[in-house]
């Protein structure tokens, strides 16, 4: 019998990679879309109206929910901060209730290492407490919205994702362009940790977690986090460009507003639960990840 995977947020950078990888490995993949479906593998839903046909989920091996607008796509104002929260919590609540109602055994739900807030050099595993920043609060509410599925007996996994590195989306193409233009450099002090993971390993990890006996928060980060300074240096080496510059913190605040706090204060997060579950990284070092993803 073919395993059936229902994916929400499948059109994004990581979602599209997940759909392609799952399909290539023999999964029957159903994509939840908010527009008219364009093929038999797509089914329409409307989370803002609370509309999700439960028959779509019936018989699914797992549901993977990746919904949420990009936190770095726009300068934060009150309206966009509200959208960051609602675009995560509203779909998650709906999916969680439908998972509970239909008896889907596994819900894999997106979250982020921003859950922990700024932690300096502290090594962070999944047992660390929630932070006190805006994004930490978003992640806390995001994860809490899966409660109906958990209470119904589903195995719920929270993907606390770090900086996913892929040449086709996310932050890496933008950073690479800056470095190629000979204006690359560390952000602020450069001492903040960048909890990276290759997009390939991220995809493999999600599919691994469909069957692995992991529950609750799982850090989707590489096993060797680096500082922003080291990240920038390694990226420059891979691209053959010097990275001597420094973007001062005050300039980041002018450009990014409140989001600058997240950029200049990272998390030294390690994938303790993921490795304990038996997952083996294809790209265990930043250099391996960058060389694999930048072709």
SEVO-844018 format. One record per residue (C-alpha): x, y negated, z negated; residue in three letters. Coordinates in steps of 0.001 Angstrom, whole numbers, padded with zeros to 6 digits, always signed. Each point is the difference from the previous one (the first is absolute). Example, Ala and Ser with C-alpha at 12.3 -4.5 7.8 and 13.67 -1.06 7.14 Angstrom:
2
+012300+004500-007800ALA/+001370-003440+000660SER/
This chain:
295
+000000+000000+000000UNK/+001373-003421+000986UNK/+000634-002475-002811UNK/-002077-003132+000426UNK/+001392-003386-000961UNK/-002166-003136-000221UNK/+002066-003197+000189UNK/-001129-003553-000757UNK/+002323-002821+001030UNK/+001310+002143+002843UNK/+000663-002882+002403UNK/+002804-001571-002042UNK/+003739+000566+000226UNK/+000118+002928-002442UNK/-003499+001250+000753UNK/+000687+000431+003705UNK/+003200+001880-000803UNK/-001871+002255-002406UNK/-002701+000818+002553UNK/+002604+000886+002643UNK/+002015+002171-002396UNK/-003051+001783-001399UNK/-001359+000705+003481UNK/+003352+001394+001152UNK/-000018+002385-002984UNK/-003393+001445+000821UNK/-002306-002061-002216UNK/-003409-000984+001261UNK/+000133-003744-000637UNK/-003066-002214-000344UNK/+000614-003743-000002UNK/-002426-002342-001746UNK/-000339-003151+002122UNK/-001998-003217-000436UNK/-000653-000483+003730UNK/-001864+002233+002466UNK/+001854+003351+000219UNK/+002178+000516+003062UNK/+000274+003766-000160UNK/-001216+003168-001765UNK/+002668-000388-002683UNK/-001426-003322-001196UNK/-003043-000658-002162UNK/-001406-003391-000909UNK/-000434-001302-003537UNK/-000558-003391-001648UNK/+001445-000221-003495UNK/-001155-003595-000464UNK/-003593+001200+000443UNK/+000588+003202-001946UNK/-000607+002129+003091UNK/+001799+003342+000340UNK/-001859+003047+001294UNK/+000818+002761-002519UNK/-000139+002682+002700UNK/+003278-001428+001353UNK/+001754+001130-003168UNK/-001654+003384-000370UNK/+002507+002814+000425UNK/+003018-002311-000121UNK/+003200+001374-001495UNK/+000931-003494-001157UNK/-000850-003656+000468UNK/+002843-002509+000389UNK/-000932-003615-000651UNK/+002475-002662+001160UNK/-002365-003003+000184UNK/+001203-003511-000865UNK/+001102-003212+001701UNK/+003730-000723+000081UNK/+001205-001817-003117UNK/+002647-001875+001974UNK/-002054-000807+003081UNK/-001171-003431-001178UNK/+000894-002588-002595UNK/-001945+000723-003167UNK/-002876-002259-000917UNK/-002985+000895-002162UNK/-001969+001297+002982UNK/+002794+002235+001285UNK/+000760+001332-003474UNK/-003661+000922-000325UNK/+000224+001784+003374UNK/+003140+001890-001058UNK/-001949+001360-002953UNK/-003367+000662+001638UNK/+001475+001625+003141UNK/+001491+002647-002279UNK/-002479+000472-002818UNK/-003256-000085+002022UNK/+000948+002766+002517UNK/+001627+002078-002746UNK/-003116-000118-002167UNK/-002210+001081+002903UNK/+002297+002811+001105UNK/+000446+001202-003573UNK/-003738+000230-000576UNK/-000505+001887+003282UNK/+002883+002366-000818UNK/-001709+000713-003312UNK/-003376+000556+001647UNK/+001285+002353+002719UNK/+002487+001974-002077UNK/+003124-000867+001990UNK/+002830+001569-002039UNK/+002741-002574+000608UNK/+000063-003805+000221UNK/+003323-001606+000888UNK/-000317-003731-000550UNK/+002423-002794+000819UNK/+001556-002133-002721UNK/+003381-001735-000305UNK/+003067-000311-002200UNK/-001230-003535-000647UNK/-002011+001771-002740UNK/+003062-000289-002249UNK/+000651-003720+000485UNK/+003548-001437-000190UNK/+002230+002431-001932UNK/+003592-001102+000639UNK/+002497+002868-000178UNK/-002294+002307-001986UNK/-000386+003397+001679UNK/-003714+000480+000592UNK/-001803+003314+000237UNK/-003731+000628+000114UNK/-000426-000217-003786UNK/+000924-003714-000109UNK/-002641-002478-001112UNK/-001876-002365+002287UNK/+001502-003475+000561UNK/-001605-003387-000540UNK/+000164-001526+003504UNK/-002890-000508+002396UNK/+001009+003020+002107UNK/+000399+002161-003079UNK/-003567-000870-000933UNK/-001175+000817+003519UNK/+001687+003409-000147UNK/-001523+000732-003400UNK/-003534-000715+001258UNK/+000721+001810+003274UNK/+000986+003178-001809UNK/-002868-000295-002477UNK/-002480-000037+002899UNK/+000734+003705+000619UNK/-001566+000942-003356UNK/-003235+001505+001459UNK/+002007+002514+002070UNK/+002223+000912-002930UNK/-002972+000415-002337UNK/-001607+002327+002550UNK/+003054+002264-000096UNK/+001904-001107+003108UNK/+003784-000050-000137UNK/+000781-003699+000389UNK/+003444-001260+001041UNK/+001011-003668-000106UNK/+002662-000803+002610UNK/+002126-002661-001676UNK/+001827-000901+003200UNK/+003149-002096+000172UNK/+001466-001700+003073UNK/-000784+002411+002835UNK/+002623-000311+002735UNK/-001047+000523+003603UNK/+000958-001729+003215UNK/-003634-000188+001123UNK/-001526-001907-002906UNK/+000233-001297-003523UNK/+002790-002278-001175UNK/+002986+001591+001744UNK/-000575-001455+003523UNK/-000236-003515-001450UNK/+003125+000419-002097UNK/+001852+001525+002961UNK/-000878-002973+002204UNK/+001382-002412-002579UNK/+003246+001980-000281UNK/+000357+000263+003792UNK/-000244-003795+000215UNK/+003024-000286-002324UNK/-002072-001636-002759UNK/-000439+003040-002232UNK/+000831-000053-003680UNK/-001162+000910-003461UNK/-003260-001380-001383UNK/+000579-002058-003109UNK/+002644+001529-002275UNK/-000097+003281+001922UNK/+000131+001886-003315UNK/-003616+001136+000202UNK/-000511+003626+000973UNK/-001602+000992+003301UNK/-001727+003383-000484UNK/+000215+001124+003644UNK/-001193+003202+001702UNK/+000259+000961+003655UNK/-003348+000043+001793UNK/+000779+003571+001053UNK/+000447+001119-003591UNK/-003110-001941-001032UNK/-002088+001886+002559UNK/+001537+003351-000927UNK/-000590-000727-003693UNK/-003699-000767+000493UNK/-000550+003242+001926UNK/+002000+001856-002665UNK/-002298-001433-002681UNK/-003085+001381+001753UNK/+000941+003416-001415UNK/+002648-000691-002668UNK/-001238+000224-003588UNK/+000623-003661-000804UNK/-002618-002141-001705UNK/-000154-003673-000912UNK/+002669-002556+000929UNK/+002774+001041+002386UNK/+002779-002433+000900UNK/+000519+000128+003761UNK/+003520-001381-000017UNK/+003379+001318+001035UNK/+002159+001737-002619UNK/+002694-002702+000049UNK/-001483-003509-000384UNK/+002314-002913+000798UNK/+000096-003698-000730UNK/-001147-002533+002564UNK/+003632-001042+000488UNK/+001056+003561+000795UNK/-003051+000539+002207UNK/+000845-003080+002060UNK/+003656+001046+000260UNK/-000935+003502+001213UNK/-002489-001374+002521UNK/+002679-002335+001361UNK/+002432+002897+000394UNK/-002531+002107+001895UNK/-000846-002923+002300UNK/+003594-001141+000371UNK/-000632-003464-001446UNK/+001494-001898-002953UNK/-002402-000904-002838UNK/+001827-002715-001965UNK/-002944-002279-000665UNK/-002266-000452-002972UNK/-003599-001209+000079UNK/-000408-001996-003239UNK/-002920+000872-002243UNK/-001480-003488+000206UNK/-000151+000277+003812UNK/-001800+003323-000245UNK/-002554-001600-002308UNK/-000564-002801+002497UNK/-000592+002480+002831UNK/-001688+002856-001838UNK/-001601-001664-002988UNK/-000903+002399-002816UNK/+001024+003028+002085UNK/+003633-001131-000402UNK/-000130+001384-003537UNK/-000532+003491+001405UNK/+002825-000402+002525UNK/+002594-001159-002524UNK/-000847+002400-002834UNK/-000135+003657+001032UNK/-000171+003419-001600UNK/+002687+002651-000350UNK/-002599+002702+000570UNK/+000992+003644+000436UNK/-002134+002841+001444UNK/+000053+002238-003083UNK/-003391+001672+000511UNK/+000521+000436+003745UNK/+003338+001754-000452UNK/-001348+002118-002858UNK/-002755+001176+002365UNK/+002644+001470+002322UNK/+000204-002706+002644UNK/+003337-000274+001826UNK/+000930-003302+001649UNK/+001166-000102+003592UNK/+001615-003396-000720UNK/+001414+000000-003508UNK/+002090-003156+000402UNK/-000800-003436+001360UNK/+002622+000369+002730UNK/-001638+003224+001207UNK/-003432-001616-000033UNK/+001083-003108+001920UNK/+001925+001940+002637UNK/-002932+002391+000504UNK/-002667-002689+000229UNK/+001938-002608+002026UNK/+000663+001552+003381UNK/
